[in-house]
Amino acid sequence: MEPVRSSLGGGIVATIVLLAFLLVADLVLVGRSLFVFATFTSLCAIGGPPYCALGTSTATLLTYLWFAALFAVAWPLLFGGFTWGLPGESGVAHGVAFGLVLWGAYLLVAILNVGIGGETLDENLPTLTVTLLGYLVYGVVLGGVYDYLADHRTFLSEPEDQR
């Protein structure tokens, strides 16, 4: 399979697994509220206060669309384009590195919000831990499925012979 289709296939599977992980994390951490999912996919930075909670149907729809577009399309295409430059010899290792890069950006935003919003890192620690695990799960599944679907390891490697 070509890299774009492999990336998108991996992105769809990884997004479904990530969604299941976030819903389980919500059940374990806060009961029936979708706090972790809403935090993970928050539109607050883009749409402002009306989109900070999943209360309205418009906010809920936009959150799901944002989540699907970002995790099923945008991140996988970025991964497919740069997988050859990530450390590691397998798609899973590349996925872990990619997940850590994504989480690092999330961590940077969280640290900036601590300074601006007056919160502490201790208050955000459970959310940061869940998001780290979420990004790692996403990266592992994305890289693993990419490897499974691709006939090659990277753009720079030779295609493997089919048995």
N, CA, C and O atoms as a DFTB+ gen file, in Angstrom:
652 C
 N C O
     1  1       0.845      -1.169       0.000
     2  2       0.000       0.000       0.000
     3  2       0.895       1.238       0.000
     4  3       1.977       1.220       0.588
     5  1       0.465       2.280      -0.635
     6  2       1.267       3.496      -0.677
     7  2       1.256       4.203       0.678
     8  3       0.363       3.959       1.490
     9  1       2.230       5.072       0.933
    10  2       2.365       5.705       2.251
    11  2       1.139       6.501       2.698
    12  3       0.801       6.487       3.882
    13  1       0.474       7.189       1.784
    14  2      -0.690       8.002       2.188
    15  2      -1.815       7.104       2.667
    16  3      -2.412       7.354       3.714
    17  1      -2.105       6.062       1.907
    18  2      -3.182       5.155       2.313
    19  2      -2.818       4.402       3.586
    20  3      -3.677       4.167       4.436
    21  1      -1.546       4.022       3.722
    22  2      -1.103       3.358       4.953
    23  2      -1.248       4.285       6.151
    24  3      -1.672       3.863       7.227
    25  1      -0.893       5.542       5.958
    26  2      -1.007       6.535       7.041
    27  2      -2.459       6.753       7.438
    28  3      -2.788       6.770       8.624
    29  1      -3.330       6.921       6.443
    30  2      -4.743       7.162       6.750
    31  2      -5.395       5.943       7.379
    32  3      -6.212       6.078       8.289
    33  1      -5.044       4.755       6.906
    34  2      -5.558       3.528       7.525
    35  2      -5.114       3.416       8.972
    36  3      -5.910       3.102       9.856
    37  1      -3.831       3.678       9.205
    38  2      -3.321       3.673      10.572
    39  2      -3.974       4.738      11.423
    40  3      -4.253       4.515      12.601
    41  1      -4.220       5.901      10.829
    42  2      -4.866       6.996      11.562
    43  2      -6.284       6.667      11.990
    44  3      -6.703       7.011      13.095
    45  1      -7.018       6.005      11.122
    46  2      -8.401       5.640      11.462
    47  2      -8.418       4.636      12.614
    48  3      -9.169       4.795      13.576
    49  1      -7.584       3.605      12.506
    50  2      -7.528       2.599      13.580
    51  2      -7.029       3.231      14.880
    52  3      -7.595       2.991      15.946
    53  1      -5.964       4.043      14.790
    54  2      -5.408       4.676      15.994
    55  2      -6.410       5.632      16.637
    56  3      -6.461       5.736      17.862
    57  1      -7.202       6.326      15.832
    58  2      -8.211       7.244      16.370
    59  2      -9.300       6.482      17.112
    60  3      -9.753       6.917      18.171
    61  1      -9.718       5.357      16.565
    62  2     -10.739       4.542      17.234
    63  2     -10.205       4.009      18.564
    64  3     -10.908       4.034      19.574
    65  1      -8.964       3.528      18.558
    66  2      -8.359       3.009      19.793
    67  2      -8.186       4.145      20.809
    68  3      -8.453       3.961      21.996
    69  1      -7.738       5.319      20.343
    70  2      -7.581       6.470      21.240
    71  2      -8.925       6.883      21.832
    72  3      -9.011       7.170      23.026
    73  1      -9.962       6.917      21.021
    74  2     -11.296       7.272      21.520
    75  2     -11.737       6.290      22.601
    76  3     -12.253       6.705      23.639
    77  1     -11.542       4.997      22.370
    78  2     -11.898       3.991      23.386
    79  2     -11.083       4.203      24.654
    80  3     -11.626       4.125      25.756
    81  1      -9.779       4.470      24.513
    82  2      -8.925       4.720      25.675
    83  2      -9.425       5.922      26.467
    84  3      -9.508       5.864      27.694
    85  1      -9.760       7.013      25.773
    86  2     -10.220       8.221      26.466
    87  2     -11.555       7.999      27.168
    88  3     -11.768       8.506      28.269
    89  1     -12.448       7.250      26.543
    90  2     -13.736       6.985      27.178
    91  2     -13.565       6.110      28.420
    92  3     -14.236       6.328      29.428
    93  1     -12.673       5.124      28.354
    94  2     -12.384       4.293      29.533
    95  2     -11.732       5.141      30.620
    96  3     -12.067       5.005      31.796
    97  1     -10.805       6.013      30.236
    98  2     -10.160       6.894      31.213
    99  2     -11.191       7.798      31.882
   100  3     -11.105       8.051      33.083
   101  1     -12.163       8.285      31.116
   102  2     -13.225       9.100      31.702
   103  2     -14.041       8.300      32.709
   104  3     -14.364       8.803      33.785
   105  1     -14.372       7.069      32.371
   106  2     -15.147       6.235      33.296
   107  2     -14.380       5.970      34.579
   108  3     -14.948       6.004      35.671
   109  1     -13.077       5.703      34.441
   110  2     -12.267       5.376      35.607
   111  2     -12.004       6.610      36.468
   112  3     -12.088       6.542      37.695
   113  1     -11.686       7.733      35.831
   114  2     -11.268       8.915      36.579
   115  2     -12.415       9.780      37.096
   116  3     -12.386      10.222      38.245
   117  1     -13.409      10.022      36.270
   118  2     -14.437      10.988      36.673
   119  2     -15.865      10.476      36.500
   120  3     -16.805      11.269      36.546
   121  1     -16.043       9.211      36.309
   122  2     -17.395       8.684      36.186
   123  2     -17.942       8.853      34.785
   124  3     -17.281       8.492      33.812
   125  1     -19.150       9.400      34.672
   126  2     -19.815       9.492      33.376
   127  2     -19.488      10.760      32.604
   128  3     -19.835      10.859      31.428
   129  1     -18.848      11.707      33.208
   130  2     -18.489      12.948      32.535
   131  2     -17.416      12.683      31.480
   132  3     -16.564      11.813      31.658
   133  1     -17.464      13.434      30.390
   134  2     -16.457      13.301      29.343
   135  2     -15.349      14.329      29.523
   136  3     -14.883      14.914      28.546
   137  1     -14.924      14.554      30.756
   138  2     -13.935      15.579      31.054
   139  2     -12.612      15.329      30.342
   140  3     -12.060      16.247      29.735
   141  1     -12.093      14.102      30.405
   142  2     -10.803      13.815      29.789
   143  2     -10.899      13.964      28.275
   144  3     -10.011      14.544      27.651
   145  1     -11.964      13.447      27.685
   146  2     -12.146      13.580      26.241
   147  2     -12.285      15.037      25.848
   148  3     -11.689      15.470      24.862
   149  1     -13.062      15.799      26.602
   150  2     -13.243      17.221      26.294
   151  2     -11.939      17.985      26.451
   152  3     -11.653      18.887      25.664
   153  1     -11.148      17.638      27.451
   154  2      -9.858      18.293      27.641
   155  2      -8.897      17.930      26.518
   156  3      -8.159      18.782      26.025
   157  1      -8.909      16.668      26.117
   158  2      -7.999      16.184      25.084
   159  2      -8.272      16.843      23.740
   160  3      -7.348      17.063      22.956
   161  1      -9.530      17.158      23.471
   162  2      -9.905      17.693      22.167
   163  2     -10.487      19.095      22.275
   164  3     -11.263      19.505      21.412
   165  1     -10.135      19.824      23.299
   166  2     -10.742      21.107      23.597
   167  2     -10.635      22.106      22.450
   168  3      -9.577      22.283      21.845
   169  1     -11.748      22.744      22.175
   170  2     -11.790      23.804      21.173
   171  2     -11.706      25.182      21.822
   172  3     -11.922      26.196      21.158
   173  1     -11.394      25.223      23.113
   174  2     -11.318      26.507      23.817
   175  2     -10.358      27.476      23.133
   176  3     -10.657      28.661      22.989
   177  1      -9.220      26.971      22.719
   178  2      -8.213      27.841      22.116
   179  2      -8.670      28.388      20.768
   180  3      -8.236      29.462      20.353
   181  1      -9.543      27.652      20.085
   182  2      -9.993      28.081      18.764
   183  2     -11.299      28.854      18.842
   184  3     -11.412      29.941      18.275
   185  1     -12.292      28.301      19.543
   186  2     -13.624      28.885      19.537
   187  2     -13.972      29.724      20.739
   188  3     -15.005      30.393      20.734
   189  1     -13.158      29.714      21.761
   190  2     -13.437      30.504      22.945
   191  2     -14.342      29.790      23.924
   192  3     -14.619      28.601      23.767
   193  1     -14.809      30.513      24.943
   194  2     -15.583      29.921      26.038
   195  2     -16.808      29.099      25.628
   196  3     -17.090      28.107      26.300
   197  1     -17.556      29.441      24.573
   198  2     -18.711      28.588      24.256
   199  2     -18.335      27.148      23.915
   200  3     -19.173      26.252      24.013
   201  1     -17.084      26.918      23.516
   202  2     -16.658      25.592      23.103
   203  2     -15.795      24.884      24.138
   204  3     -15.159      23.877      23.825
   205  1     -15.762      25.387      25.351
   206  2     -14.921      24.789      26.378
   207  2     -15.560      23.579      27.040
   208  3     -14.880      22.861      27.774
   209  1     -16.806      23.336      26.812
   210  2     -17.491      22.181      27.385
   211  2     -18.313      21.513      26.302
   212  3     -18.628      22.121      25.279
   213  1     -18.655      20.264      26.537
   214  2     -19.460      19.537      25.558
   215  2     -20.951      19.730      25.813
   216  3     -21.746      18.842      25.504
   217  1     -21.345      20.875      26.371
   218  2     -22.728      21.097      26.761
   219  2     -23.688      21.278      25.608
   220  3     -24.784      20.719      25.644
   221  1     -23.324      22.035      24.584
   222  2     -24.248      22.293      23.480
   223  2     -24.016      21.293      22.358
   224  3     -22.944      20.697      22.244
   225  1     -25.043      21.121      21.534
   226  2     -24.908      20.179      20.420
   227  2     -23.899      20.681      19.386
   228  3     -23.197      19.877      18.773
   229  1     -23.817      21.983      19.185
   230  2     -22.839      22.542      18.245
   231  2     -21.423      22.290      18.729
   232  3     -20.562      21.876      17.953
   233  1     -21.181      22.537      20.010
   234  2     -19.848      22.301      20.569
   235  2     -19.483      20.824      20.502
   236  3     -18.337      20.483      20.208
   237  1     -20.443      19.944      20.772
   238  2     -20.191      18.506      20.720
   239  2     -19.863      18.074      19.296
   240  3     -18.907      17.328      19.084
   241  1     -20.636      18.527      18.324
   242  2     -20.384      18.174      16.929
   243  2     -19.020      18.685      16.467
   244  3     -18.259      17.951      15.838
   245  1     -18.717      19.935      16.778
   246  2     -17.429      20.496      16.380
   247  2     -16.265      19.778      17.066
   248  3     -15.206      19.604      16.464
   249  1     -16.453      19.367      18.304
   250  2     -15.404      18.634      19.012
   251  2     -15.130      17.299      18.332
   252  3     -13.972      16.940      18.119
   253  1     -16.174      16.567      17.993
   254  2     -15.991      15.283      17.312
   255  2     -15.377      15.464      15.926
   256  3     -14.512      14.683      15.531
   257  1     -15.806      16.469      15.191
   258  2     -15.226      16.733      13.868
   259  2     -13.758      17.132      13.976
   260  3     -12.922      16.676      13.196
   261  1     -13.452      17.990      14.954
   262  2     -12.071      18.404      15.189
   263  2     -11.206      17.195      15.541
   264  3     -10.113      17.024      15.001
   265  1     -11.697      16.377      16.433
   266  2     -10.981      15.174      16.859
   267  2     -10.715      14.255      15.664
   268  3      -9.590      13.790      15.482
   269  1     -11.744      13.991      14.848
   270  2     -11.597      13.102      13.695
   271  2     -10.642      13.684      12.662
   272  3      -9.782      12.971      12.145
   273  1     -10.780      14.964      12.357
   274  2      -9.915      15.582      11.350
   275  2      -8.458      15.581      11.795
   276  3      -7.561      15.308      10.998
   277  1      -8.228      15.881      13.048
   278  2      -6.862      15.971      13.545
   279  2      -6.210      14.601      13.686
   280  3      -5.097      14.391      13.204
   281  1      -6.890      13.675      14.337
   282  2      -6.273      12.395      14.667
   283  2      -6.416      11.327      13.586
   284  3      -5.602      10.405      13.538
   285  1      -7.416      11.421      12.722
   286  2      -7.579      10.415      11.668
   287  2      -6.974      10.861      10.343
   288  3      -6.710      10.027       9.478
   289  1      -6.748      12.178      10.168
   290  2      -6.234      12.663       8.890
   291  2      -4.926      13.438       9.041
   292  3      -3.914      13.046       8.462
   293  1      -4.928      14.519       9.801
   294  2      -3.770      15.422       9.844
   295  2      -2.533      14.772      10.460
   296  3      -1.474      14.745       9.833
   297  1      -2.654      14.249      11.686
   298  2      -1.485      13.636      12.329
   299  2      -0.965      12.425      11.559
   300  3       0.250      12.290      11.416
   301  1      -1.827      11.537      11.054
   302  2      -1.298      10.407      10.286
   303  2      -0.542      10.826       9.020
   304  3       0.481      10.229       8.684
   305  1      -1.036      11.842       8.324
   306  2      -0.322      12.304       7.129
   307  2       1.030      12.897       7.502
   308  3       2.017      12.697       6.794
   309  1       1.075      13.627       8.613
   310  2       2.352      14.153       9.095
   311  2       3.288      12.996       9.473
   312  3       4.474      13.017       9.145
   313  1       2.751      12.002      10.156
   314  2       3.535      10.823      10.526
   315  2       4.083      10.130       9.281
   316  3       5.268       9.802       9.230
   317  1       3.237       9.905       8.282
   318  2       3.667       9.238       7.057
   319  2       4.738      10.011       6.313
   320  3       5.609       9.418       5.676
   321  1       4.678      11.324       6.392
   322  2       5.662      12.151       5.710
   323  2       7.005      12.196       6.400
   324  3       8.031      12.411       5.755
   325  1       7.008      11.992       7.719
   326  2       8.251      12.129       8.481
   327  2       8.678      10.865       9.208
   328  3       9.620      10.908       9.999
   329  1       8.014       9.739       8.963
   330  2       8.351       8.524       9.691
   331  2       9.793       8.098       9.458
   332  3      10.411       7.512      10.346
   333  1      10.326       8.373       8.305
   334  2      11.710       8.001       8.011
   335  2      12.700       8.770       8.871
   336  3      13.820       8.306       9.083
   337  1      12.306       9.933       9.367
   338  2      13.215      10.740      10.166
   339  2      13.101      10.530      11.663
   340  3      13.867      11.115      12.429
   341  1      12.159       9.708      12.091
   342  2      11.967       9.451      13.514
   343  2      12.918       8.358      13.985
   344  3      13.264       7.467      13.209
   345  1      13.345       8.413      15.241
   346  2      14.253       7.379      15.745
   347  2      13.555       6.033      15.876
   348  3      12.355       5.962      16.142
   349  1      14.319       4.976      15.687
   350  2      13.781       3.629      15.828
   351  2      13.813       2.882      14.509
   352  3      13.975       3.474      13.442
   353  1      13.656       1.574      14.602
   354  2      13.715       0.720      13.416
   355  2      12.361       0.155      13.019
   356  3      12.243      -0.472      11.966
   357  1      11.342       0.361      13.836
   358  2      10.025      -0.194      13.522
   359  2       8.982       0.910      13.569
   360  3       9.223       2.000      14.089
   361  1       7.823       0.600      13.015
   362  2       6.732       1.558      13.051
   363  2       6.270       1.852      14.472
   364  3       5.877       2.978      14.779
   365  1       6.317       0.843      15.340
   366  2       5.919       1.049      16.732
   367  2       6.866       2.034      17.412
   368  3       6.423       2.927      18.133
   369  1       8.173       1.872      17.183
   370  2       9.155       2.807      17.768
   371  2       8.958       4.208      17.201
   372  3       9.042       5.194      17.933
   373  1       8.700       4.297      15.912
   374  2       8.435       5.601      15.306
   375  2       7.165       6.211      15.888
   376  3       7.096       7.417      16.124
   377  1       6.158       5.361      16.118
   378  2       4.907       5.837      16.698
   379  2       5.076       6.359      18.108
   380  3       4.468       7.363      18.479
   381  1       5.902       5.683      18.903
   382  2       6.183       6.161      20.269
   383  2       6.860       7.520      20.209
   384  3       6.487       8.431      20.948
   385  1       7.858       7.668      19.332
   386  2       8.542       8.956      19.192
   387  2       7.569      10.033      18.729
   388  3       7.611      11.158      19.226
   389  1       6.700       9.704      17.789
   390  2       5.713      10.660      17.283
   391  2       4.731      11.052      18.389
   392  3       4.399      12.228      18.540
   393  1       4.269      10.068      19.160
   394  2       3.368      10.357      20.281
   395  2       4.012      11.256      21.316
   396  3       3.356      12.143      21.862
   397  1       5.291      11.038      21.593
   398  2       6.001      11.896      22.556
   399  2       6.155      13.318      22.035
   400  3       6.079      14.274      22.807
   401  1       6.371      13.465      20.738
   402  2       6.450      14.811      20.149
   403  2       5.105      15.524      20.282
   404  3       5.051      16.692      20.665
   405  1       4.018      14.813      19.963
   406  2       2.681      15.415      20.092
   407  2       2.393      15.781      21.543
   408  3       1.877      16.864      21.818
   409  1       2.722      14.886      22.475
   410  2       2.478      15.176      23.883
   411  2       3.351      16.322      24.367
   412  3       2.917      17.126      25.192
   413  1       4.577      16.407      23.862
   414  2       5.463      17.515      24.233
   415  2       4.847      18.863      23.879
   416  3       4.957      19.819      24.646
   417  1       4.200      18.941      22.718
   418  2       3.512      20.178      22.336
   419  2       2.337      20.440      23.277
   420  3       2.107      21.580      23.680
   421  1       1.596      19.394      23.625
   422  2       0.489      19.543      24.561
   423  2       0.997      19.998      25.928
   424  3       0.391      20.858      26.568
   425  1       2.117      19.414      26.372
   426  2       2.708      19.791      27.652
   427  2       3.124      21.261      27.654
   428  3       2.928      21.963      28.646
   429  1       3.690      21.719      26.560
   430  2       4.090      23.123      26.451
   431  2       2.883      24.042      26.600
   432  3       2.951      25.041      27.315
   433  1       1.794      23.718      25.942
   434  2       0.572      24.516      26.068
   435  2       0.047      24.466      27.498
   436  3      -0.388      25.487      28.031
   437  1       0.083      23.294      28.124
   438  2      -0.380      23.162      29.519
   439  2       0.474      24.002      30.454
   440  3      -0.058      24.645      31.359
   441  1       1.781      24.009      30.257
   442  2       2.668      24.812      31.102
   443  2       2.402      26.297      30.906
   444  3       2.398      27.060      31.872
   445  1       2.180      26.711      29.664
   446  2       1.843      28.117      29.398
   447  2       0.516      28.495      30.047
   448  3       0.370      29.602      30.564
   449  1      -0.454      27.577      30.023
   450  2      -1.747      27.849      30.664
   451  2      -1.616      27.933      32.174
   452  3      -2.367      28.667      32.817
   453  1      -0.663      27.182      32.760
   454  2      -0.432      27.266      34.201
   455  2       0.014      28.672      34.556
   456  3      -0.460      29.249      35.535
   457  1       0.918      29.221      33.772
   458  2       1.401      30.572      34.034
   459  2       0.336      31.626      33.846
   460  3       0.277      32.594      34.603
   461  1      -0.511      31.448      32.841
   462  2      -1.540      32.443      32.534
   463  2      -2.761      32.278      33.429
   464  3      -3.299      33.263      33.934
   465  1      -3.201      31.035      33.627
   466  2      -4.452      30.781      34.332
   467  2      -4.352      30.679      35.829
   468  3      -5.382      30.605      36.499
   469  1      -3.166      30.671      36.384
   470  2      -3.012      30.584      37.825
   471  2      -3.154      29.184      38.383
   472  3      -3.157      29.010      39.601
   473  1      -3.272      28.166      37.514
   474  2      -3.340      26.793      37.988
   475  2      -1.939      26.309      38.311
   476  3      -0.947      26.955      37.974
   477  1      -1.875      25.170      38.964
   478  2      -0.570      24.574      39.263
   479  2      -0.419      23.289      38.457
   480  3      -1.403      22.724      37.979
   481  1       0.801      22.843      38.316
   482  2       1.035      21.579      37.617
   483  2       0.465      20.405      38.405
   484  3       0.060      19.404      37.815
   485  1       0.428      20.516      39.742
   486  2      -0.167      19.448      40.555
   487  2      -1.636      19.237      40.211
   488  3      -2.112      18.103      40.174
   489  1      -2.356      20.333      39.958
   490  2      -3.768      20.227      39.576
   491  2      -3.925      19.571      38.214
   492  3      -4.918      18.886      37.968
   493  1      -2.960      19.770      37.328
   494  2      -3.030      19.233      35.974
   495  2      -2.354      17.873      35.814
   496  3      -2.415      17.282      34.735
   497  1      -1.717      17.371      36.857
   498  2      -0.953      16.132      36.747
   499  2      -1.787      14.930      36.287
   500  3      -1.330      14.198      35.409
   501  1      -2.982      14.690      36.831
   502  2      -3.761      13.545      36.330
   503  2      -4.085      13.674      34.839
   504  3      -3.998      12.695      34.099
   505  1      -4.450      14.859      34.406
   506  2      -4.763      15.071      32.992
   507  2      -3.513      14.903      32.134
   508  3      -3.573      14.306      31.059
   509  1      -2.387      15.423      32.600
   510  2      -1.142      15.273      31.849
   511  2      -0.735      13.810      31.740
   512  3      -0.231      13.386      30.700
   513  1      -0.947      13.043      32.790
   514  2      -0.617      11.621      32.765
   515  2      -1.498      10.872      31.773
   516  3      -1.008      10.056      30.993
   517  1      -2.791      11.149      31.806
   518  2      -3.715      10.483      30.885
   519  2      -3.413      10.881      29.443
   520  3      -3.456      10.036      28.549
   521  1      -3.110      12.152      29.207
   522  2      -2.804      12.558      27.840
   523  2      -1.496      11.932      27.354
   524  3      -1.382      11.576      26.182
   525  1      -0.510      11.796      28.243
   526  2       0.735      11.113      27.856
   527  2       0.428       9.682      27.429
   528  3       0.865       9.236      26.368
   529  1      -0.317       8.972      28.252
   530  2      -0.687       7.594      27.904
   531  2      -1.505       7.555      26.620
   532  3      -1.312       6.671      25.784
   533  1      -2.419       8.511      26.461
   534  2      -3.237       8.573      25.246
   535  2      -2.402       8.779      23.993
   536  3      -2.603       8.091      22.992
   537  1      -1.473       9.714      24.040
   538  2      -0.616       9.958      22.883
   539  2       0.300       8.771      22.605
   540  3       0.590       8.479      21.445
   541  1       0.760       8.085      23.645
   542  2       1.592       6.899      23.427
   543  2       0.781       5.766      22.802
   544  3       1.258       5.094      21.887
   545  1      -0.435       5.551      23.287
   546  2      -1.311       4.531      22.698
   547  2      -1.575       4.872      21.235
   548  3      -1.485       4.009      20.362
   549  1      -1.897       6.123      20.978
   550  2      -2.162       6.573      19.604
   551  2      -0.943       6.329      18.715
   552  3      -1.080       5.794      17.615
   553  1       0.233       6.710      19.174
   554  2       1.445       6.547      18.383
   555  2       1.785       5.089      18.116
   556  3       2.164       4.737      16.999
   557  1       1.655       4.242      19.124
   558  2       1.962       2.821      18.960
   559  2       1.027       2.190      17.927
   560  3       1.474       1.456      17.046
   561  1      -0.259       2.477      18.038
   562  2      -1.227       1.903      17.094
   563  2      -1.007       2.485      15.692
   564  3      -1.024       1.747      14.708
   565  1      -0.803       3.791      15.598
   566  2      -0.562       4.424      14.300
   567  2       0.660       3.817      13.616
   568  3       0.592       3.439      12.446
   569  1       1.771       3.723      14.335
   570  2       2.989       3.158      13.759
   571  2       2.859       1.681      13.430
   572  3       3.343       1.232      12.391
   573  1       2.219       0.931      14.294
   574  2       2.046      -0.499      14.052
   575  2       1.170      -0.790      12.854
   576  3       1.501      -1.649      12.037
   577  1       0.059      -0.090      12.739
   578  2      -0.834      -0.296      11.596
   579  2      -0.190       0.219      10.313
   580  3      -0.353      -0.383       9.252
   581  1       0.535       1.320      10.406
   582  2       1.261       1.832       9.238
   583  2       2.229       0.772       8.722
   584  3       2.278       0.512       7.520
   585  1       2.992       0.166       9.611
   586  2       3.920      -0.898       9.216
   587  2       3.187      -2.091       8.619
   588  3       3.633      -2.671       7.629
   589  1       2.074      -2.450       9.220
   590  2       1.308      -3.598       8.738
   591  2       0.779      -3.361       7.327
   592  3       0.819      -4.260       6.487
   593  1       0.283      -2.150       7.067
   594  2      -0.307      -1.848       5.766
   595  2       0.711      -1.501       4.686
   596  3       0.450      -1.713       3.502
   597  1       1.851      -0.976       5.074
   598  2       2.845      -0.530       4.096
   599  2       3.680      -1.710       3.599
   600  3       3.947      -2.657       4.339
   601  1       4.082      -1.632       2.347
   602  2       4.976      -2.641       1.792
   603  2       6.428      -2.269       2.031
   604  3       7.326      -2.932       1.513
   605  1       6.665      -1.257       2.782
   606  2       8.007      -0.741       3.001
   607  2       8.095      -0.231       4.426
   608  3       7.067      -0.010       5.066
   609  1       9.282      -0.042       4.927
   610  2       9.440       0.523       6.268
   611  2       9.401       2.039       6.219
   612  3       8.719       2.670       7.027
   613  1      10.118       2.625       5.287
   614  2      10.140       4.076       5.150
   615  2      10.247       4.431       3.681
   616  3      10.372       3.548       2.832
   617  1      10.201       5.702       3.381
   618  2      10.389       6.152       2.007
   619  2      11.785       5.810       1.496
   620  3      11.973       5.626       0.294
   621  1      12.751       5.726       2.382
   622  2      14.138       5.537       1.986
   623  2      14.541       4.072       1.883
   624  3      15.641       3.775       1.418
   625  1      13.687       3.155       2.301
   626  2      14.053       1.748       2.277
   627  2      13.508       1.078       1.018
   628  3      12.621       1.604       0.346
   629  1      14.052      -0.070       0.724
   630  2      13.616      -0.844      -0.429
   631  2      12.348      -1.624      -0.059
   632  3      12.219      -2.067       1.083
   633  1      11.412      -1.800      -0.998
   634  2      10.225      -2.620      -0.701
   635  2      10.617      -4.052      -0.401
   636  3      11.539      -4.598      -1.008
   637  1       9.910      -4.653       0.541
   638  2      10.162      -6.047       0.899
   639  2       9.488      -6.956      -0.111
   640  3       8.432      -6.620      -0.648
   641  1      10.097      -8.112      -0.372
   642  2       9.490      -9.094      -1.281
   643  2       8.283      -9.717      -0.602
   644  3       8.323     -10.047       0.583
   645  1       7.219      -9.875      -1.360
   646  2       6.013     -10.521      -0.854
   647  2       6.179     -12.026      -0.969
   648  3       6.657     -12.518      -1.991
   649  1       5.795     -12.758       0.055
   650  2       5.909     -14.223       0.030
   651  2       4.668     -14.830      -0.546
   652  3       4.570     -16.053      -0.652
